[in-house]
């Protein structure tokens, strides 16, 4: 019996095998960046927890998110009141402006703009990073990929660093504008002097002189932004390693 004369479906018209298109490590990492940045838009960027003193003490938590503003909760429960940024407790969700956090609102809007820019750049980078059978070592496509990657790294890193560096200053500005000078809020340790930290009630205890033990720091949203920036740097290292071969 003669061999089958049907064409091999795995061969091209020229009779050579089609190149296999594998998902590269770069593509997997970029997909991870998209997921992280998307999560950062819905997760809180910063939070503060305050624990009262004495019997029946209340524990209050406030979470700061780019879209919803400040969401507060109390355990076992407390009357909704607000004593000045970033001091609580509050209950429910409130916009930044309703709490006098106008400068903080601007900072979060800037962060959103940077993250959206980085997200768009990463998605476009995925679109031009699809595996091709033949890719010249130097091409317009390669230059576009590099520019998009640099744009994503710069914007996402700026979003992470800017929030950590400037939020204490915006809190301080908002406090001064809304309530005037108040030593216990602006003295260290305080969310108005550091992006993360803690203090307990005692002499010269900064914000904790108000009678609450307080801890504050980045939320999962900021963690996701920072992780996305690190992953983008890893993609850049992979790209450099590839060009050196």
Buried (B, 14 or more C-beta within 10 A) or exposed (E): EEEEEEEEEEEEEEEEEEEEEEEBEBBEBBBBBBEBBBBBBEBBBBBBBBBBEEEEBBBBBBBBBBEBBBBBBBEEEBEEEBEBBBBBBBBEBBEBEEBBBBBBBBBBEBBBEBBBBBBBBBBBBBEEBEEEEEEEEEEEEBEBBBEBBEBBBBBBBBBBBBBBEBBBBBBBBBBBEEBEEBEBBBBEBBBBBBBBBEBEBEEEBBBBBBEBBBBBBBBBBBBBBBBBBBBBBBBBEBBEEEEEE
